[in-house]
Amino acid sequence: MDLNSLREERKKWLTWKNITPFQEAIGSLKTYEDVEVKLGDRVEVQIKDLTPQDARQIKETALLMKPWRKGPFQINDLFIDAEWQSQIKYNLLEPHFNLKGKIVGDIGCNNGYYLFRMLSQSPKKLIGFDPSAIYYSQFQFINHFIKSDIVYELLGVEHVEFYEHKFDTLFCLGVLYHRSDPVAMLKSLFKGLHKGGELILDTFMIDGEGEMCLTPRDRYSKIPNIYFVPTVNALKNWCFRAGFETVEVLEIMKTEPTEQRKTEWIETQSLEDFLDPDDHTKTVEGYPAPKRVYIKAMKSL
């Protein structure tokens, strides 16, 4: 696969009519040298001596790129209260990985919130994959101030196995259920790892000891591109079929309104709109309400 040709083709996405205003707004931002970066629950930037005019321009640029799905971010007094309180997931997973000196990929990285958090572990290289010009623009906006060396590729999971090098650790958070062939996707991730590499993944799940999955007819939680929602044992079997040697369940957690909710930074529906208003144990379609399983799958040495 010729990834360089694909990269050149996808750079043209940044000239689309709906994306050009983002790129122009980012390009007009000043460069600031006296900046303090904090990589806690909020990915925070404090710019010394920021003028009110510059602060307004930064806010207008951030508002232009709504919706903000992952976060939170803060730039001086500007708080970007994203739909997802992504620190909950990151803090849950962080005790289970050590990225120091490793080559790390984040598949479906959105605006890069998790990648920015990972900087604190001093990995050798951080690479995000996401074929979204909107999320890429949001990443550019935040990275304009942080000035990290994170590489953001406008590529998808299907390109990981053809990438120029292999990875020590791959994250794939909230992607698997969007793929109509989950085993093929897991095989692609497996091929993208070094021997002894690890995959950290989360996906929707249903309760049950059987090796089976829910296959929504049309939508799940109002999301059209949800194909399979497995039991934990079915997910493990998918991983084994893809070649992984071991699968460790790290956590199982129901999605709560404290983690995913409507804010002024999305202006669209969120979790409360996806659940049965009379029974929050079910989606509006009558399926079990969203619950996620977090796993670590290892490739043998």
C-alpha positions, 0 to 999 in steps of 0.5 A, spaced: 500 500 500 502 506 497 501 510 504 505 517 501 500 517 495 494 516 500 497 522 505 497 527 499 490 525 497 488 526 504 491 533 505 486 535 500 481 534 505 483 540 508 481 544 502 474 542 503 469 548 503 467 546 511 474 545 513 478 551 510 475 556 515 478 552 521 485 551 517 485 559 516 483 560 523 489 556 526 493 559 521 492 566 523 493 565 531 499 568 534 505 563 536 507 564 543 513 562 546 512 563 554 507 557 555 506 552 561 503 546 559 499 541 564 497 534 562 493 532 568 485 531 567 485 537 563 490 538 558 491 545 560 495 551 556 497 557 560 500 563 556 503 568 559 501 575 558 495 573 553 492 580 551 484 580 551 484 581 543 488 574 543 484 571 548 477 572 544 481 570 537 483 563 541 476 562 543 472 564 536 477 559 533 475 553 538 468 555 537 468 555 530 470 547 530 465 544 534 463 539 536 468 537 541 467 530 543 474 529 547 477 533 552 477 537 557 482 542 554 483 549 557 487 555 554 488 560 560 481 562 562 477 558 556 475 551 558 473 547 552 468 542 556 467 536 551 462 531 551 466 526 553 470 527 560 475 523 557 480 523 563 475 518 566 477 513 561 484 515 561 485 515 568 482 508 568 487 505 563 493 509 565 495 504 571 495 498 566 501 501 561 508 504 561 510 507 555 517 510 556 521 509 550 516 506 546 513 507 539 505 508 541 499 508 536 492 511 538 487 508 533 481 513 532 485 518 536 479 524 535 482 530 537 488 527 540 486 528 548 489 521 549 495 522 545 497 529 549 496 525 556 501 520 554 506 525 553 507 525 560 510 518 560 515 520 555 514 515 549 519 514 544 514 516 538 506 518 539 502 517 532 495 518 532 490 515 526 484 518 524 481 520 518 477 526 520 479 533 517 475 536 523 478 532 529 485 533 525 484 541 525 482 540 533 488 537 534 492 542 530 489 548 534 491 545 541 498 543 538 499 550 536 500 552 543 503 545 546 508 544 540 509 537 541 512 532 536 506 528 536 504 525 529 497 525 526 495 521 520 489 522 516 489 514 516 485 509 519 485 502 522 486 498 515 492 502 514 496 500 521 499 493 518 502 497 512 505 503 516 512 504 516 514 501 522 511 496 527 508 499 534 510 497 541 503 499 544 497 500 540 490 504 543 484 502 540 478 506 544 471 506 541 472 503 534 471 496 534 464 496 534 464 501 528 467 495 524 463 490 520 468 485 520 471 486 527 476 480 527 479 483 520 480 489 524 483 486 530 488 482 525 490 489 522 492 491 529 496 485 531 500 485 524 501 492 526 505 490 533 512 488 534 513 481 537 511 482 545 507 488 543 500 490 546 493 492 544 489 496 549 482 496 547 475 498 549 468 496 546 461 496 547 459 489 550 453 485 553 452 481 559 452 474 559 457 468 559 456 465 552 460 466 546 455 471 542 454 478 540 448 483 539 447 485 532 443 491 532 438 491 526 438 498 524 441 503 530 444 502 537 443 508 542 441 512 536 448 510 532 447 507 525 454 504 524 454 499 530 455 492 527 456 487 533 456 488 541 459 482 544 459 478 550 466 478 554 468 471 551 466 473 544 471 479 544 476 474 547 475 469 541 475 475 536 482 476 539 484 469 539 482 468 532 486 475 530 492 471 533 493 474 540 496 470 545 493 472 551 487 477 553 486 480 560 480 484 562 482 490 565 475 493 567 467 493 565 464 499 566 457 502 564 457 509 561 454 514 565 451 521 564 457 524 568 462 521 563 458 523 557 453 529 556 451 534 552 455 541 553 455 548 549 461 545 546 457 540 542 450 542 541 447 535 539 444 530 542 448 525 547 447 520 552 441 522 555 438 522 549 440 515 547 437 512 553 429 510 554 427 516 558 423 511 562 428 506 563 435 508 563 438 500 563 435 500 556 437 504 549 431 508 546 431 501 541 430 497 547 437 494 547 441 494 554 444 500 555 451 502 553 457 498 557 464 498 556 469 492 557 477 494 557 482 489 555 489 488 554 491 483 548 498 481 548 502 479 541 507 473 543 514 474 543 
